[in-house]
Amino acid sequence: MVSAPLKSKLIPSLPEEPPLPLRPEVEALGVSGIQQVWEMGFQKPDVIGLWVGEGDVPTPSFISDAAIASLRAGNTYYTHKRGIPPLREALAQYHARLLGIAPDPERISVTSSGMAALTLIFQAVVAQGDEVILVSPIWPNAAAAVQIAGGRPVEVSLDSQADGSFELDIDKLTAAIGPRTRALFIASPGNPTGWMMEQEQQREILALARERGLWLIADEVYHRFTYDRPWAPSFASIAEPEDALICVHSFSKAWAMTGWRLGWLLHPPSMGETFGKLIEYSSSGAQHFLQDGAVAAIRDGEAFVTELVERCREGGDIVFDALSDCPRVRIARPKAAFYAFFGVEGMTDSLTFAKQLVLEAGVGLAPGAAFGAGGEGFLRLCFASSPQRIAQAMERLRPALL
Ligand SMILES: Cc1ncc(COP(=O)(O)O)c(C=O)c1O
């Protein structure tokens, strides 16, 4: 038997408070509602978890093999802070092909994930007390990154339509701009809503940002997940290189590389040195061998991306077909990203409801309230899984929503 003193040495009880006060912005950080539901259900083997934003497909071997070969070849040293030249070159060509622009590789900085890219941007542009307007419902990490940088997130919610879709009211966005506003943050295609901004509206927003002297931060990590066109409209294709526009990208979604933690930024050429310094003083650069895998993803990945997006389209259709005739559910056929964000009539506490679904239906969804203003009353379902898994989840979910 283990005696009490020995046991306490082996498993020290965790102190509940840090030894000294932390920065107030950090103390104020909340626990994500998605995390709360996930923690309840992730160890239950029979739960179908559709709560987080990733699929069930591992990284394809042509990408992994390139990284393994690079590792074996000894690429284990410090490397270029803003990304190895072949990757920056490949990304410049990728943008040229998709957007019809020809960005100098100087405009590209490779980051250790899309999340890290957001952190670097807010470090660069937000001063203490500055406001960043975020179009919500929004991935909560973006608002948290603003807060950690000392800024104040201000949410402007999309308007939910009777047919289950969402729309941005530019007048509402304009009205939220105040003397402390420094930046507009827009994720299109959006997480959690799947809303996608048309190029015409992007022109209006770009003009607004220019007129009011605001940074425009465009999160385009879901740009390949579109179901009515080959890829999503991008602010980059209508802006000048020296516009105050920074686009955030990630390898996570389109190339099934969530665990690799690799992303990139498309920014004005004059910001290369700034991002070089911020990367140097944070991660000091992404791993060389992982970047060699990313080169393979960009160079040889088109067939894979097409297949993955088609699979997601199938998943989205299954969800729409299963839920659209539930009288309590308001859902639109997904147009972009890989989420269904649907309203449930009579549901006033989405966190409690999502927890009940885990226990009673065996399906894990994310509560809409976790995505800020305009999110309560909704649930987010990630359909980037096999059609069989999605169909099984729908069989369980439908009775709980009827
Ligand atoms: C809208 C949005 N932006 C950025 C990211 C960051 O992706 P990652 O950090 O995996 O590159 C995510 C991840 O879910 C996201 O949903």
The ligand as an SDF file (V2000), in Angstrom:
LIG
                    3D

 16 16  0  0  0  0  0  0  0  0999 V2000
  -11.1840   30.2690  -38.9150 C   0  0  0  0  0  0  0  0  0  0  0  0
   -9.9200   29.5910  -38.5130 C   0  0  0  0  0  0  0  0  0  0  0  0
   -8.7680   30.2610  -38.6410 N   0  0  0  0  0  0  0  0  0  0  0  0
   -7.5960   29.7060  -38.3200 C   0  0  0  0  0  0  0  0  0  0  0  0
   -7.5200   28.4250  -37.8350 C   0  0  0  0  0  0  0  0  0  0  0  0
   -6.1730   27.9060  -37.4740 C   0  0  0  0  0  0  0  0  0  0  0  0
   -5.8050   26.6870  -37.9960 O   0  0  0  0  0  0  0  0  0  0  0  0
   -4.4330   26.0290  -37.6130 P   0  0  0  0  0  0  0  0  0  0  0  0
   -3.9200   26.6860  -36.3680 O   0  0  0  0  0  0  0  0  0  0  0  0
   -4.6900   24.5750  -37.4240 O   0  0  0  0  0  0  0  0  0  0  0  0
   -3.5030   26.2860  -38.7560 O   0  0  0  0  0  0  0  0  0  0  0  0
   -8.7020   27.6850  -37.6510 C   0  0  0  0  0  0  0  0  0  0  0  0
   -8.6810   26.3430  -37.0830 C   0  0  0  0  0  0  0  0  0  0  0  0
   -9.6640   25.7200  -36.7940 O   0  0  0  0  0  0  0  0  0  0  0  0
   -9.9340   28.2880  -38.0110 C   0  0  0  0  0  0  0  0  0  0  0  0
  -11.0960   27.6370  -37.8870 O   0  0  0  0  0  0  0  0  0  0  0  0
  1  2  1  0
  2  3  1  0
  2 15  2  0
  3  4  2  0
  4  5  1  0
  5  6  1  0
  5 12  2  0
  6  7  1  0
  7  8  1  0
  8  9  2  0
  8 10  1  0
  8 11  1  0
 12 13  1  0
 12 15  1  0
 13 14  2  0
 15 16  1  0
M  END
$$$$
